[in-house]
Amino acid sequence: MIELHRLGRDPEPFLLNPDLIQTVEARPDSTVTLTSGERLPVVERPEDVRRRIASWRSGLLVDALRTIGLDPDVVPLKRRG
């Protein structure tokens, strides 16, 4: 799960499963559209949401490598630019 903050007077934090995100747009406020069609206005910029998703997904991969007994610091992973 990633933590985001609902746009409002007092930004309210909430956790969101990134697998439910369809799009993230700046219109001008950032809006996360879920696969259900629900739209959530958030404080974070689209690039920040993208970074949080990437970090969450890479964390899953590191955990999986550790689970099978591999050290993620020594496994050569190629990253596409």
C-alpha positions as CSV (number, residue, x, y, z in Angstrom):
1,M,0.0,0.0,0.0
2,I,1.1,3.6,-0.6
3,E,0.2,6.5,1.6
4,L,-1.5,9.5,-0.1
5,H,-3.3,12.5,1.2
6,R,-6.8,13.6,0.2
7,L,-7.0,17.1,-1.0
8,G,-8.8,19.3,1.5
9,R,-8.5,21.9,4.2
10,D,-6.6,19.4,6.4
11,P,-5.0,16.8,4.0
12,E,-6.2,13.4,5.3
13,P,-3.8,10.5,4.9
14,F,-5.0,7.2,3.5
15,L,-3.5,4.0,2.2
16,L,-4.2,2.9,-1.3
17,N,-3.4,-0.4,-3.1
18,P,-1.5,0.8,-6.2
19,D,-2.9,-2.1,-8.3
20,L,-6.3,-0.2,-8.2
21,I,-4.9,2.9,-9.9
22,Q,-5.8,3.4,-13.5
23,T,-4.5,7.0,-14.1
24,V,-2.9,9.9,-12.2
25,E,-3.5,13.3,-13.7
26,A,-2.8,16.9,-12.9
27,R,-6.0,18.8,-13.8
28,P,-4.8,21.3,-12.2
29,D,-5.1,19.4,-8.8
30,S,-3.8,15.9,-8.9
31,T,-6.5,13.3,-9.4
32,V,-6.1,9.5,-9.0
33,T,-8.6,7.5,-11.0
34,L,-9.2,4.0,-9.8
35,T,-10.1,1.0,-11.9
36,S,-13.6,1.3,-10.5
37,G,-13.9,4.8,-12.0
38,E,-13.8,6.5,-8.6
39,R,-11.7,9.7,-8.7
40,L,-9.7,10.8,-5.7
41,P,-8.2,14.3,-5.5
42,V,-4.8,14.1,-3.7
43,V,-2.1,16.5,-2.5
44,E,0.8,14.6,-4.1
45,R,1.9,15.5,-7.6
46,P,1.6,12.7,-10.3
47,E,5.4,12.2,-10.3
48,D,5.4,11.7,-6.5
49,V,2.6,9.1,-6.8
50,R,4.6,7.4,-9.6
51,R,7.7,7.3,-7.4
52,R,5.7,5.8,-4.5
53,I,4.3,3.1,-6.7
54,A,7.8,2.3,-8.1
55,S,9.2,2.1,-4.6
56,W,6.3,-0.1,-3.4
57,R,6.7,-2.5,-6.3
58,S,10.5,-2.7,-6.0
59,G,10.0,-3.4,-2.3
60,L,7.8,-6.4,-3.2
61,L,10.6,-7.7,-5.5
62,V,13.2,-7.4,-2.8
63,D,11.0,-9.2,-0.3
64,A,10.4,-12.0,-2.8
65,L,14.2,-12.4,-3.4
66,R,14.8,-12.6,0.3
67,T,12.0,-15.1,0.7
68,I,13.7,-17.5,-1.7
69,G,17.1,-17.0,-0.1
70,L,18.7,-14.5,-2.5
71,D,20.4,-11.3,-1.5
72,P,18.9,-8.5,-3.6
73,D,22.1,-6.5,-3.2
74,V,24.0,-9.1,-5.2
75,V,21.4,-10.2,-7.8
76,P,22.2,-8.3,-11.1
77,L,19.0,-6.5,-12.1
78,K,18.9,-4.6,-15.3
79,R,16.7,-1.5,-15.3
80,R,15.3,0.0,-18.5
81,G,15.8,3.7,-18.8
